């Protein structure tokens, strides 16, 4: 009977479970930040390339 109780105590005292959860939450926040940054920059890059394309087209007479 001591064996299951000892295993249960060891499981409850082990700290690797919460650490994995913390890393998963941190990774999710980093991914969300990257997606937000890429989405924000993407619109500006599209506008820049459109402006350059129309400028180059006007300069070459197309």
Secondary structure, DSSP 4 states (H G I P E B T S, - for coil): -HHHHHHHHHHHH--HHHHHHHHHHHHHHHHHHHHHHHHHHHHHHHHHHHHHHHHHHHHHT-
